[in-house]
Amino acid sequence: MKDVADHLGVSRQLVSLVIRGVPGPSEESRQRILTAADELGYRPNASARLLRQNRTRLIGALFWMGNPFQVRVIERLFVRAAERGFSLVLGPTTSDRPTDVVVAELMEERVEALVAFNPDPASRAFADARELVPVVWLGEWVDEPDVDNVHVDEVEGLRLAVEHLMELGHRDIIYVGGRGGTVGRVRAAAYRSAMAAAGLAERAEVLESDFSEEGGASAARHIVGRSRRPTAVVCCGDQCAAGVLAVFARARVDVPGEISVVGFDDSYVASLSYHRLTSVHQDVEATVEATLSSVLDRLEGHDRPRRASATPTSLVVRESTGRARTGP
């Protein structure tokens, strides 16, 4: 604040009033000071602030409410954080509330740490937050030196899915996914690796889709229109698989009699009575434990290298997979 005051030739007290949003300074002074602070790269010092004020014991959580796995993690994080004396401040993202907006709001709540599912890496607010508080980046694989990273072991998960289908006699196994940021690309690559390891590299095929129901439905319509259909489909997520199942049902494609379908996440969508979807299980409790452990270690001042945690996967077999059909 002294740098801002010296730059403009005003008192430090005036700068403090403006930065803290206290009534009194004129609109002209407020705009001049905020502009100068932005140009000079002024950022509040979180450590100094906590020395002067009581700790908030708040953890900010950035997530997408449309993703059942993310919602479940946040639900459990509420409980586990409370056991350690912390509360969550929720920051749901939408098309109208991107990372910049959500992170800025969370930081205004004076959160002591931030956990973020697949944030926009180009976000300025997110970059600023990483300089002020401990951050755990969830969902995507990232190699950033200043954040801890928790993600699912996609390689193992897709290997389990492909091996399960091979044991049922499937060889024509295609993948629906590949879009949807880093996660989409990583899962598609994990599928290709699993097919190659199974000796089926030449049969590997990715039908591009995002993680949505509509994305899966679009890919399923393409499959239905083929003269030669695959015997099995692995989907990038349960919501995508739900779209695939809906289109197959309307087209009277028997699942699993004609085509087996596998999802990813093992969310509540997979266990619905009208889906009974075989799905790669992401461990919610392991994700919560790794996330909270990283946050508390950082807040307690432990000086350790960046931590990257890959949570385990398993395969939950339900009624959407069966023996491969014979014939065309």
PLY file of the C-alpha trace (Angstrom):
ply
format ascii 1.0
element vertex 328
property float x
property float y
property float z
element edge 327
property int vertex1
property int vertex2
end_header
0.00 0.00 0.00
2.96 2.31 0.61
4.08 1.80 -3.00
0.61 2.74 -4.27
0.50 5.80 -2.00
3.97 6.97 -3.10
3.13 6.37 -6.75
0.05 8.64 -6.55
1.31 11.11 -3.97
-1.50 10.34 -1.52
-1.56 9.10 2.06
-1.22 5.46 2.93
-4.36 5.82 5.07
-6.36 6.83 1.99
-5.06 3.81 0.09
-5.97 1.55 3.00
-9.52 2.88 3.11
-10.01 2.24 -0.61
-8.44 -1.22 -0.59
-10.59 -2.27 2.37
-13.74 -0.83 0.78
-14.41 1.58 3.65
-16.82 4.47 2.84
-15.37 7.99 2.72
-12.95 8.37 -0.22
-14.37 10.04 -3.33
-15.20 7.99 -6.41
-12.36 9.70 -8.28
-9.84 8.75 -5.56
-11.18 5.23 -5.40
-10.79 4.68 -9.16
-7.28 6.21 -9.24
-6.09 4.05 -6.36
-7.63 0.82 -7.65
-6.16 1.41 -11.12
-2.71 2.14 -9.70
-2.89 -0.90 -7.41
-3.74 -3.10 -10.39
-0.94 -1.63 -12.51
1.60 -2.10 -9.71
0.48 -5.68 -9.11
-0.71 -5.03 -5.55
-1.90 -8.18 -3.80
-3.00 -8.49 -0.15
-0.53 -10.44 1.98
-2.56 -13.35 3.34
0.01 -14.26 6.00
0.17 -10.71 7.36
-3.60 -10.44 7.38
-3.94 -13.63 9.41
-1.46 -12.31 11.96
-3.74 -9.31 12.55
-7.07 -11.08 12.42
-8.60 -14.30 13.65
-8.27 -17.26 11.29
-11.32 -18.06 9.21
-10.70 -21.82 9.01
-12.47 -21.76 5.65
-11.58 -23.85 2.60
-12.82 -22.66 -0.78
-14.12 -25.33 -3.18
-14.43 -24.76 -6.93
-16.45 -27.45 -8.71
-19.12 -28.10 -11.34
-22.50 -29.06 -9.90
-23.39 -30.96 -13.09
-20.76 -33.61 -12.35
-22.03 -36.24 -9.88
-18.54 -37.34 -8.83
-17.43 -33.80 -8.03
-20.60 -33.15 -6.05
-20.09 -36.33 -4.03
-16.49 -35.36 -3.23
-17.63 -31.94 -2.01
-20.37 -33.54 0.12
-17.85 -35.79 1.85
-15.29 -32.99 2.13
-17.87 -31.01 4.11
-18.02 -33.80 6.68
-14.31 -34.60 6.84
-13.25 -30.94 7.01
-15.71 -30.30 9.86
-14.08 -33.12 11.82
-10.85 -31.12 11.62
-12.45 -27.81 12.54
-12.78 -26.38 9.01
-15.77 -25.31 6.91
-16.22 -25.15 3.13
-17.16 -22.14 1.05
-18.79 -23.39 -2.15
-17.86 -21.99 -5.54
-19.89 -23.72 -8.27
-18.85 -22.93 -11.84
-21.28 -22.51 -14.72
-21.11 -21.11 -18.23
-21.85 -17.69 -16.68
-19.54 -18.18 -13.70
-16.08 -19.10 -14.99
-13.01 -19.74 -12.86
-12.10 -16.04 -12.63
-15.45 -15.10 -11.11
-15.69 -18.03 -8.71
-12.12 -17.82 -7.40
-12.43 -14.06 -6.86
-15.58 -14.63 -4.81
-13.95 -17.36 -2.75
-10.92 -15.22 -1.99
-13.20 -12.40 -0.83
-14.47 -14.83 1.81
-10.91 -15.02 3.16
-10.53 -18.74 2.56
-7.30 -20.17 3.93
-6.95 -22.75 1.15
-8.51 -23.59 -2.20
-9.47 -26.94 -3.74
-10.39 -26.70 -7.40
-11.78 -29.22 -9.89
-10.34 -28.60 -13.37
-9.91 -24.81 -13.06
-9.13 -22.65 -16.07
-5.30 -22.51 -16.06
-5.41 -19.12 -17.83
-7.46 -17.53 -15.04
-5.74 -14.52 -13.52
-7.71 -14.83 -10.28
-6.61 -18.45 -9.97
-2.97 -17.50 -10.57
-3.23 -14.83 -7.87
-4.82 -17.27 -5.43
-1.95 -19.70 -5.90
0.42 -17.03 -4.59
-1.67 -16.40 -1.48
-3.07 -19.70 -0.22
-2.39 -23.44 -0.55
-4.11 -24.89 -3.62
-5.06 -28.48 -4.47
-5.83 -29.01 -8.16
-8.36 -31.82 -8.57
-9.47 -33.88 -11.56
-6.83 -33.17 -14.15
-3.22 -34.32 -14.23
-1.07 -31.21 -13.84
2.64 -30.64 -13.35
2.65 -27.27 -11.60
5.32 -26.69 -8.94
3.16 -24.52 -6.69
0.06 -26.73 -6.31
-0.66 -30.21 -5.04
-2.54 -32.48 -7.45
-5.14 -35.20 -6.80
-6.49 -37.22 -9.74
-7.84 -40.65 -10.53
-5.66 -43.40 -12.01
-7.22 -43.38 -15.49
-4.65 -45.82 -16.87
-5.59 -48.52 -14.38
-9.31 -47.78 -14.72
-9.38 -48.13 -18.51
-7.19 -51.23 -18.33
-9.73 -52.86 -16.02
-12.58 -51.94 -18.37
-10.87 -53.33 -21.48
-9.73 -56.51 -19.73
-13.25 -57.13 -18.41
-14.67 -56.84 -21.92
-11.98 -59.09 -23.38
-12.80 -61.76 -20.81
-16.36 -61.63 -22.14
-15.09 -62.26 -25.66
-15.15 -58.69 -26.97
-12.57 -57.49 -29.47
-14.42 -54.68 -31.27
-14.30 -52.22 -28.39
-14.61 -48.52 -29.18
-14.27 -45.51 -26.90
-16.66 -42.55 -26.67
-14.86 -39.48 -25.34
-11.65 -37.55 -25.98
-13.08 -34.06 -25.54
-13.47 -32.06 -22.35
-10.08 -30.58 -21.51
-7.08 -32.47 -20.21
-9.21 -35.14 -18.53
-10.88 -36.00 -21.83
-7.58 -36.37 -23.65
-5.92 -38.36 -20.85
-8.75 -40.89 -20.63
-8.79 -41.40 -24.39
-5.02 -41.99 -24.32
-5.47 -44.45 -21.44
-8.03 -46.38 -23.53
-5.62 -46.57 -26.46
-2.86 -47.80 -24.14
-5.16 -50.47 -22.72
-6.12 -51.65 -26.19
-2.47 -51.77 -27.25
-1.53 -53.75 -24.13
-4.29 -56.22 -24.99
-2.95 -56.64 -28.53
-5.89 -54.72 -30.01
-4.15 -51.49 -31.01
-5.33 -51.78 -34.63
-8.95 -52.04 -33.49
-8.80 -49.03 -31.18
-11.20 -46.26 -32.19
-12.22 -43.05 -30.44
-15.58 -41.50 -31.25
-15.22 -37.90 -30.08
-17.56 -36.75 -27.35
-17.50 -34.60 -24.26
-18.71 -35.86 -20.87
-22.35 -34.85 -21.35
-25.42 -36.96 -22.05
-25.89 -35.21 -25.38
-22.31 -35.97 -26.35
-22.87 -39.65 -25.65
-26.21 -39.58 -27.49
-24.60 -38.10 -30.60
-21.90 -40.79 -30.63
-24.53 -43.51 -30.10
-26.54 -42.32 -33.12
-23.38 -42.66 -35.19
-22.92 -46.22 -33.91
-26.55 -47.14 -34.61
-26.18 -45.94 -38.20
-23.24 -48.21 -38.94
-23.62 -51.35 -41.00
-21.08 -53.07 -38.73
-21.36 -52.12 -35.10
-18.86 -52.71 -32.30
-19.70 -55.30 -29.67
-18.72 -53.01 -26.79
-18.52 -49.29 -26.00
-16.45 -47.73 -23.22
-17.56 -44.21 -22.28
-15.53 -41.37 -20.77
-18.06 -40.87 -17.97
-21.35 -42.14 -16.60
-23.33 -39.18 -17.94
-21.96 -39.81 -21.42
-22.88 -43.49 -21.02
-26.42 -42.52 -19.99
-26.81 -40.75 -23.34
-25.49 -43.81 -25.15
-27.92 -46.11 -23.31
-30.90 -43.83 -24.05
-30.25 -43.77 -27.81
-29.63 -47.51 -27.90
-32.93 -48.09 -26.12
-34.87 -45.92 -28.58
-33.18 -47.70 -31.50
-33.98 -51.09 -29.94
-30.31 -52.02 -29.66
-30.16 -54.63 -26.93
-27.71 -53.90 -24.10
-25.80 -56.07 -23.42
-27.11 -58.61 -25.94
-25.90 -56.67 -28.98
-23.57 -54.08 -27.46
-22.06 -53.94 -23.98
-21.59 -50.50 -22.40
-19.12 -49.40 -19.72
-19.09 -46.03 -17.93
-16.51 -44.20 -15.82
-17.00 -42.70 -12.30
-19.45 -45.21 -10.81
-21.67 -42.29 -9.79
-25.30 -42.63 -8.73
-26.15 -42.50 -12.46
-24.53 -45.92 -12.94
-26.52 -47.60 -10.17
-29.95 -46.33 -11.25
-32.35 -49.25 -11.69
-32.97 -48.45 -15.35
-29.24 -48.18 -16.16
-27.45 -50.83 -14.07
-24.27 -49.63 -15.73
-20.92 -51.37 -15.40
-18.56 -48.55 -14.49
-15.00 -47.73 -13.45
-15.21 -46.75 -9.79
-13.52 -43.57 -8.56
-12.82 -43.68 -4.84
-14.53 -40.65 -3.28
-13.11 -41.28 0.20
-9.55 -41.61 -1.13
-9.95 -38.37 -3.09
-11.24 -36.53 -0.02
-8.50 -37.91 2.21
-5.69 -36.99 -0.20
-7.17 -33.51 -0.72
-7.67 -32.72 2.96
-4.29 -34.13 3.89
-2.58 -31.84 1.37
-4.52 -28.79 2.56
-3.84 -29.35 6.26
-0.16 -30.11 5.72
0.27 -26.80 3.91
-1.74 -24.82 6.46
0.32 -26.30 9.28
3.44 -24.99 7.58
5.00 -28.28 6.56
7.72 -27.53 4.01
7.63 -30.49 1.66
7.86 -31.11 -2.09
4.79 -30.83 -4.27
2.50 -33.83 -3.81
0.75 -35.63 -6.69
-1.72 -38.32 -5.69
-3.33 -40.84 -8.05
-6.40 -42.36 -6.38
-7.14 -46.05 -7.03
-9.84 -47.42 -9.31
-11.83 -50.62 -9.46
-14.51 -51.97 -11.78
-18.09 -52.38 -10.60
-19.80 -54.92 -12.87
-23.54 -54.56 -13.40
-26.02 -55.58 -16.10
-24.81 -53.43 -19.02
-21.99 -55.84 -19.96
-22.26 -59.41 -21.16
-20.81 -61.98 -23.51
-19.87 -60.70 -26.97
-22.37 -61.49 -29.69
-21.35 -63.79 -32.51
-21.86 -63.03 -36.17
-22.11 -59.62 -37.90
0 1
1 2
2 3
3 4
4 5
5 6
6 7
7 8
8 9
9 10
10 11
11 12
12 13
13 14
14 15
15 16
16 17
17 18
18 19
19 20
20 21
21 22
22 23
23 24
24 25
25 26
26 27
27 28
28 29
29 30
30 31
31 32
32 33
33 34
34 35
35 36
36 37
37 38
38 39
39 40
40 41
41 42
42 43
43 44
44 45
45 46
46 47
47 48
48 49
49 50
50 51
51 52
52 53
53 54
54 55
55 56
56 57
57 58
58 59
59 60
60 61
61 62
62 63
63 64
64 65
65 66
66 67
67 68
68 69
69 70
70 71
71 72
72 73
73 74
74 75
75 76
76 77
77 78
78 79
79 80
80 81
81 82
82 83
83 84
84 85
85 86
86 87
87 88
88 89
89 90
90 91
91 92
92 93
93 94
94 95
95 96
96 97
97 98
98 99
99 100
100 101
101 102
102 103
103 104
104 105
105 106
106 107
107 108
108 109
109 110
110 111
111 112
112 113
113 114
114 115
115 116
116 117
117 118
118 119
119 120
120 121
121 122
122 123
123 124
124 125
125 126
126 127
127 128
128 129
129 130
130 131
131 132
132 133
133 134
134 135
135 136
136 137
137 138
138 139
139 140
140 141
141 142
142 143
143 144
144 145
145 146
146 147
147 148
148 149
149 150
150 151
151 152
152 153
153 154
154 155
155 156
156 157
157 158
158 159
159 160
160 161
161 162
162 163
163 164
164 165
165 166
166 167
167 168
168 169
169 170
170 171
171 172
172 173
173 174
174 175
175 176
176 177
177 178
178 179
179 180
180 181
181 182
182 183
183 184
184 185
185 186
186 187
187 188
188 189
189 190
190 191
191 192
192 193
193 194
194 195
195 196
196 197
197 198
198 199
199 200
200 201
201 202
202 203
203 204
204 205
205 206
206 207
207 208
208 209
209 210
210 211
211 212
212 213
213 214
214 215
215 216
216 217
217 218
218 219
219 220
220 221
221 222
222 223
223 224
224 225
225 226
226 227
227 228
228 229
229 230
230 231
231 232
232 233
233 234
234 235
235 236
236 237
237 238
238 239
239 240
240 241
241 242
242 243
243 244
244 245
245 246
246 247
247 248
248 249
249 250
250 251
251 252
252 253
253 254
254 255
255 256
256 257
257 258
258 259
259 260
260 261
261 262
262 263
263 264
264 265
265 266
266 267
267 268
268 269
269 270
270 271
271 272
272 273
273 274
274 275
275 276
276 277
277 278
278 279
279 280
280 281
281 282
282 283
283 284
284 285
285 286
286 287
287 288
288 289
289 290
290 291
291 292
292 293
293 294
294 295
295 296
296 297
297 298
298 299
299 300
300 301
301 302
302 303
303 304
304 305
305 306
306 307
307 308
308 309
309 310
310 311
311 312
312 313
313 314
314 315
315 316
316 317
317 318
318 319
319 320
320 321
321 322
322 323
323 324
324 325
325 326
326 327
